[in-house]
Structures are given as C-alpha cells and as structure tokens.
Amino acid sequence: MDLRNKTITVGELLDDPRSKAVFQRRFGKLLRHPMAGAARVLTLRQLSEMAAVYLPQKTIQDTLKELEEL
C-alpha cells in the first residue's frame, strides 16, 4: 500500500478494509476508545510520533511494514 511517505491519514487507512484489519488485529482495544474517531484526521506520521510514547518502536515499525506490504 502506498502510505505516501506517511502522509496518508488514519481515516483513509481505516476506510480501507485491508489496512483496517491490520489496525484491528494489532490495536483492536484502542480502536474502541472514545478518542479514536478524532485520530482520523491525523497523518500516519503524526500517529506514529504520538504512539511512540505508548508503544515500543518495534511494534510501530512492524505495523508500518505490514501496511506497506498490503
């Protein structure tokens, strides 16, 4: 999948069934958080930077790699 140098939005990723499945499998519980809807306007780069506070870098990199391979 073309992540457009991480400028693709979270909303675009969640609207695609393939990438949504990746997020659902890896972060299902977080997707049900009340603030998850607000993340739709963030770019993948912004989300990655914010997630680095809470998630190991390897998890983020593995997720990005999986999305790129779609």
C-alpha positions as a Python dict, from the first residue, in 0.01 Angstrom:
ca = {
    (1, 'M'): (0, 0, 0),
    (2, 'D'): (123, 347, -81),
    (3, 'L'): (149, 526, 254),
    (4, 'R'): (256, 843, 71),
    (5, 'N'): (565, 888, 285),
    (6, 'K'): (341, 855, 595),
    (7, 'T'): (116, 1145, 487),
    (8, 'I'): (-184, 918, 436),
    (9, 'T'): (-447, 990, 701),
    (10, 'V'): (-564, 746, 963),
    (11, 'G'): (-915, 792, 825),
    (12, 'E'): (-804, 677, 480),
    (13, 'L'): (-638, 373, 634),
    (14, 'L'): (-945, 287, 840),
    (15, 'D'): (-1168, 323, 533),
    (16, 'D'): (-965, 54, 352),
    (17, 'P'): (-1070, -294, 472),
    (18, 'R'): (-716, -434, 439),
    (19, 'S'): (-543, -170, 649),
    (20, 'K'): (-834, -152, 891),
    (21, 'A'): (-786, -526, 953),
    (22, 'V'): (-420, -461, 1041),
    (23, 'F'): (-516, -192, 1292),
    (24, 'Q'): (-798, -408, 1430),
    (25, 'R'): (-571, -708, 1481),
    (26, 'R'): (-286, -512, 1635),
    (27, 'F'): (-473, -241, 1827),
    (28, 'G'): (-836, -353, 1849),
    (29, 'K'): (-891, -233, 2202),
    (30, 'L'): (-751, 112, 2122),
    (31, 'L'): (-982, 149, 1822),
    (32, 'R'): (-1279, 131, 2058),
    (33, 'H'): (-1150, 423, 2267),
    (34, 'P'): (-1380, 729, 2255),
    (35, 'M'): (-1098, 946, 2117),
    (36, 'A'): (-1017, 707, 1830),
    (37, 'G'): (-1254, 894, 1598),
    (38, 'A'): (-1056, 1213, 1647),
    (39, 'A'): (-744, 1037, 1517),
    (40, 'R'): (-896, 1002, 1167),
    (41, 'V'): (-761, 1344, 1065),
    (42, 'L'): (-404, 1265, 1174),
    (43, 'T'): (-142, 1159, 925),
    (44, 'L'): (28, 826, 976),
    (45, 'R'): (346, 1019, 1064),
    (46, 'Q'): (164, 1214, 1337),
    (47, 'L'): (5, 898, 1474),
    (48, 'S'): (341, 718, 1477),
    (49, 'E'): (502, 1002, 1670),
    (50, 'M'): (221, 1010, 1924),
    (51, 'A'): (215, 631, 1957),
    (52, 'A'): (588, 625, 2034),
    (53, 'V'): (505, 749, 2382),
    (54, 'Y'): (290, 440, 2449),
    (55, 'L'): (414, 163, 2219),
    (56, 'P'): (753, 2, 2161),
    (57, 'Q'): (927, 127, 1848),
    (58, 'K'): (938, -229, 1713),
    (59, 'T'): (558, -253, 1726),
    (60, 'I'): (527, 71, 1531),
    (61, 'Q'): (786, -34, 1273),
    (62, 'D'): (629, -379, 1230),
    (63, 'T'): (289, -220, 1177),
    (64, 'L'): (424, 26, 920),
    (65, 'K'): (598, -257, 736),
    (66, 'E'): (280, -464, 731),
    (67, 'L'): (80, -170, 595),
    (68, 'E'): (340, -107, 323),
    (69, 'E'): (318, -471, 217),
    (70, 'L'): (-58, -456, 156),
}
